[in-house]
């Protein structure tokens, strides 16, 4: 009787562990989707931002850009804007603080925004890279172009190149 009792408890214990792993996996996937939606909503907010070089004019894509869209403009939330000089350029040597949000608007033509590329500094986020950046790459309609759970896997190579300032490249390509 003892063996039967122990075997029943073993099966129940094993089932509980498997169920816990399944729940955690679903929760992490859901969290990634929720984060991408949150980043999209952050990209939609435009008040309180400062434009790169204090101008909302569209810039033509630089030769060094990995983005396929021909035009862009970049804005910084109030936290990130603390690291811009009076000309609206990133101060060399900057390490952006927690809560910094940088939104690059990517345009197919001068009238049509196509995608948002976002940097959000949140070192405690499970999807942040080793510098604390969470990467968002979201279509203008809210569809995810590259999920945040990839930790910027398609972005880091370019954003780590020489001349970057805490992974930002605006000063490098638009001095």
Secondary structure, DSSP 8 states (H G I E B T S, - for coil): -HHHHHHHHHHHHHHHHHHHHHHHHHHHHHHHHHHHHHHHHHHH--TT-EEGGG----EE--TT-----SEEEEEE-HHHHTTB-TTS-B-TT----TT-EEEEEEEEETTEEEEEEEEEE-TTSTT--TTSEEEEEEETTS-EEE-GGGTTTTTHHHHTSTT-BTTB-HHHH--
